[in-house]
Amino acid sequence: MTENRLGRVAGKVALITGAARGQGRSHALNLAREGADIIALDVCDTVEPAMQYPMATLADLDETAALVKDLGRRVVTGVVDVRDRTQLFRAVRDAVSELGGLHVVVANAGIVAADKSVPPHTFLSTVSVNYTGVANTIEASFEHLGAGASVIATGSMAAMMSTYPTDNPGFPGIAGYSHSKRGVARLVRDLAVQFAPLGIRVNAVHPGNTETDMLLNDGMFRQFRKELEAPTRAEAEEVYGPMHLLPITSMQPQDISNTVLFLASEESRCITGMQMHVNAGATLPTTKSGAPD
Ligand SMILES: NC(=O)c1ccc[n+]([C@@H]2O[C@H](COP(=O)([O-])OP(=O)(O)OC[C@H]3O[C@@H](n4cnc5c(N)ncnc54)[C@H](O)[C@@H]3O)[C@@H](O)[C@H]2O)c1
């Protein structure tokens, strides 16, 4: 007997930034599988100053779109830098007019420059993408949202670690990353208060170490094993695996997508302003010692 059920986000349109690959693609496919049409945005280009790993390509974004179509859903793609407000507002407006509405926003695009060699202003470039880019995405979407809409911003467990190297002067990319993700956590908390009377929910999802290009590159391996010249993935895992209290070495993108789907759906209709930690318990020790919500 074939199951004939409506998906958990059937009839909704979901916008996702950083949708060409990694967690963004996973969110797009998971939401499409559950009935949403998709607006998939990504920069598909180098982000200056260059990261120690390449950004997604146009071919990646096209592949996300093809996979969404294979699931029987509509998709509109846009090559957009979340720092470029003109480009972003236009892309959102055009896509919403094509798909007929907007109900879910997943502000997911992000970067991290893990190398010690990056210039000091990398701190600010990182904040531009990871914090200002999230705020831009929500602002560009706002005019299209109505009661029942759900906004989800991607933070990081770095936002919750009070001793994370914000004060490490040698790593401006890592410090900017931590700063920007703390900002996202606070933005979500405060914006939820403002949007609540409109019936619009705003939540953050804070992933732990997740198997995407952002984590799985040599620069990040060196960040975890600074004492080694050219650490391997296995040597990096020896450090980042035990950060998680549960016996889980790393999250899969699908682990984060499961929470995004819950926050996008009506199942979470009473939940707003929350910091959803999807990190296998990594931040429980810091939270106990009084880190931000
Ligand atoms: N992978 C992890 O371990 C981890 C942990 C915690 C949080 N996060 C966060 O998860 C989110 C998704 O990252 P991921 O793990 O999928 O990595 P990823 O590098 O695979 O994906 C990031 C995507 O964002 C896009 N992007 C980068 N800058 C952009 C810009 N200016 N405008 C538009 N698109 C841009 C990239 O092209 C890429 O497709 C990020 O916000 C990241 O900070 C990741």
Ligand as a Chemical Component Dictionary entry (heavy atoms), coordinates in Angstrom:
data_LIG
# 
_chem_comp.id                   LIG 
_chem_comp.type                 NON-POLYMER 
_chem_comp.pdbx_formal_charge   0 
_chem_comp.three_letter_code    LIG 
# 
loop_
_chem_comp_atom.comp_id 
_chem_comp_atom.atom_id 
_chem_comp_atom.alt_atom_id 
_chem_comp_atom.type_symbol 
_chem_comp_atom.charge 
_chem_comp_atom.model_Cartn_x 
_chem_comp_atom.model_Cartn_y 
_chem_comp_atom.model_Cartn_z 
_chem_comp_atom.pdbx_ordinal 
LIG N1  N1  N 0  30.901 22.276 9.220  1  
LIG C1  C1  C 0  30.960 22.554 10.501 2  
LIG O1  O1  O 0  31.675 21.876 11.284 3  
LIG C2  C2  C 0  30.149 23.684 11.075 4  
LIG C3  C3  C 0  30.048 23.787 12.473 5  
LIG C4  C4  C 0  29.289 24.799 13.014 6  
LIG C5  C5  C 0  28.632 25.698 12.187 7  
LIG N2  N2  N 1  28.761 25.590 10.838 8  
LIG C6  C6  C 0  28.030 26.564 10.007 9  
LIG O2  O2  O 0  27.187 25.883 9.096  10 
LIG C7  C7  C 0  26.911 26.721 7.960  11 
LIG C8  C8  C 0  27.048 25.908 6.698  12 
LIG O3  O3  O 0  28.407 25.542 6.490  13 
LIG P1  P1  P 0  28.858 24.117 5.921  14 
LIG O4  O4  O 0  29.367 23.337 7.055  15 
LIG O5  O5  O -1 27.770 23.557 5.095  16 
LIG O6  O6  O 0  30.122 24.556 5.023  17 
LIG P2  P2  P 0  30.284 24.731 3.431  18 
LIG O7  O7  O 0  31.541 25.485 3.248  19 
LIG O8  O8  O 0  30.154 23.415 2.768  20 
LIG O9  O9  O 0  29.010 25.590 2.996  21 
LIG C9  C9  C 0  28.947 26.987 3.105  22 
LIG C10 C10 C 0  28.268 27.516 1.844  23 
LIG O10 O10 O 0  28.121 28.938 1.979  24 
LIG C11 C11 C 0  28.475 29.537 0.728  25 
LIG N3  N3  N 0  28.895 30.936 0.996  26 
LIG C12 C12 C 0  30.029 31.353 1.599  27 
LIG N4  N4  N 0  30.090 32.688 1.630  28 
LIG C13 C13 C 0  28.958 33.138 1.022  29 
LIG C14 C14 C 0  28.457 34.438 0.743  30 
LIG N5  N5  N 0  29.150 35.532 1.068  31 
LIG N6  N6  N 0  27.249 34.539 0.133  32 
LIG C15 C15 C 0  26.553 33.419 -0.219 33 
LIG N7  N7  N 0  26.988 32.172 -0.001 34 
LIG C16 C16 C 0  28.186 32.021 0.623  35 
LIG C17 C17 C 0  29.596 28.673 0.194  36 
LIG O11 O11 O 0  29.794 28.809 -1.210 37 
LIG C18 C18 C 0  29.103 27.269 0.580  38 
LIG O12 O12 O 0  28.277 26.718 -0.410 39 
LIG C19 C19 C 0  27.873 27.892 8.089  40 
LIG O13 O13 O 0  27.191 29.021 8.594  41 
LIG C20 C20 C 0  28.886 27.409 9.104  42 
LIG O14 O14 O 0  29.508 28.475 9.806  43 
LIG C21 C21 C 0  29.508 24.606 10.258 44 
# 
loop_
_chem_comp_bond.comp_id 
_chem_comp_bond.atom_id_1 
_chem_comp_bond.atom_id_2 
_chem_comp_bond.value_order 
_chem_comp_bond.pdbx_ordinal 
LIG N1  C1  SING 1  
LIG C1  O1  DOUB 2  
LIG C1  C2  SING 3  
LIG C2  C3  SING 4  
LIG C2  C21 DOUB 5  
LIG C3  C4  DOUB 6  
LIG C4  C5  SING 7  
LIG C5  N2  DOUB 8  
LIG N2  C6  SING 9  
LIG N2  C21 SING 10 
LIG C6  O2  SING 11 
LIG C6  C20 SING 12 
LIG O2  C7  SING 13 
LIG C7  C8  SING 14 
LIG C7  C19 SING 15 
LIG C8  O3  SING 16 
LIG O3  P1  SING 17 
LIG P1  O4  DOUB 18 
LIG P1  O5  SING 19 
LIG P1  O6  SING 20 
LIG O6  P2  SING 21 
LIG P2  O7  DOUB 22 
LIG P2  O8  SING 23 
LIG P2  O9  SING 24 
LIG O9  C9  SING 25 
LIG C9  C10 SING 26 
LIG C10 O10 SING 27 
LIG C10 C18 SING 28 
LIG O10 C11 SING 29 
LIG C11 N3  SING 30 
LIG C11 C17 SING 31 
LIG N3  C12 SING 32 
LIG N3  C16 SING 33 
LIG C12 N4  DOUB 34 
LIG N4  C13 SING 35 
LIG C13 C14 SING 36 
LIG C13 C16 DOUB 37 
LIG C14 N5  SING 38 
LIG C14 N6  DOUB 39 
LIG N6  C15 SING 40 
LIG C15 N7  DOUB 41 
LIG N7  C16 SING 42 
LIG C17 O11 SING 43 
LIG C17 C18 SING 44 
LIG C18 O12 SING 45 
LIG C19 O13 SING 46 
LIG C19 C20 SING 47 
LIG C20 O14 SING 48 
# 
